[in-house]
Amino acid sequence: MVAADIRKIIHVDMDAFFASVEQRDDPALRGRPVAVGHAAARGVVAAASYEARAFGVRSALPSVTAIRRCPELVFVPPRFEVYRAVSQQIHAIFARYTELIQPLSLDEAYLDVTANRRGIETAWRTAKEIRAAILAETGLTASAGISYNKFLAKLASDHRKPNGQFAVTPEMGAAWVETLPVSRFHGVGPVTAAKMKRLGIETGADLRAQSMAFLERHFGSAAAWYHAIARGEDHRAVNPDRVRKSSGSETTFDRDLTDPAEIEAGVLRMADDVWRWCASRDSYGRTVTVKIKYGDFRQITRSRSQPAPVTTQAGLRQAATELVRLVLPPAKGIRLVGVTVSNFQPAAATELPMFGEAAAG
């Protein structure tokens, strides 16, 4: 790869984003261990401040466990509309530097700054300017990883957290990967990491030592990806037109529910959450899925795909209601419900709204 072909990619990752927004907006929370979520018996931590993380409090941790680990933990309810508004501010800053922006979530994105709008020669300086602008305009800190591909940039952004940045150059990329635990690699989840450990693969060096035949035998179609990243290789481009595959929302009830009216109400709340996301991005899907988790943790889903996207809130509510009624009344108590929309198409792709002509509420 000659110098002219080397991409300059930045992965920007906000620091404890939801919790940091809450600490910014409420000075009484600053310096205290904060969890975004609910302290209810069946609550789950959505995000944790760095003060809370010092006690082992992490996102997706049950609230009762979080309180046990950190008795001084302060819970604040999530404010997703605020987080989305701040995210839009941050993405507006990104757009001053490049049009090649690939959001991964509200708080992280890839940026290709090889040919940036400000003509800044180095990605390192570009990342510093972006982080400084985010701090000045939102009062929040961000970390950044800089490298010649997306895989390494994402790994690097976690290396100097919080409020730092780290660069992985082409000269150091392959050797650096060898020093890292495979559990940190994007695309290697907990189950795969455990499988790799059983096979004697715990570091990037261990992974690199395996032949393609060995990887194909044990990991099937993922073998080529693991073979490449063990060598610091990733040829994926930053794709600003990347289509999100789904959007969903779920809730855990305070107690197991058997009353159909209460269960339907929970499903409707989740449908409304999903609708807000779809409407804010003018993106609508053809497939609606309702997820049910019973008190014994057994889980089922019910889905329905339509010939055209669901383009109204009333339509999404009706679709979700019809799906949950397929399992009502329940044979046992229901612990959790969720609603997901997938198979996205932009609104312009269809002129026929499904399930109703006007939005409810």
Secondary structure by P-SEA (a helix, b strand, c coil): cccccccbbbbbbcccaaaaaaaaaccccccccccccccccccccccccaaaaaacccccccaaaaaaacccbbbbcccaaaaaaaaaaaaaaaaaccccccccccccccccccccccccccaaaaaaaaaaaaaaaccbbbbbcccccaaaaaaaaacccccbbbbbccccaaaaaaaccccccccccaaaaaaaaaaccccaaaaaaccaaaaaaccccaaaaaaaaaaccccccccccccccccbbbbbcccccccaaaaaaaaaaaaaaaaaaaaaacbbbcbbbbbbbccccbbbbbbcccccccccaaaaaaaaaaaaaaaccccbbbccccccccccccccccccccccccccc
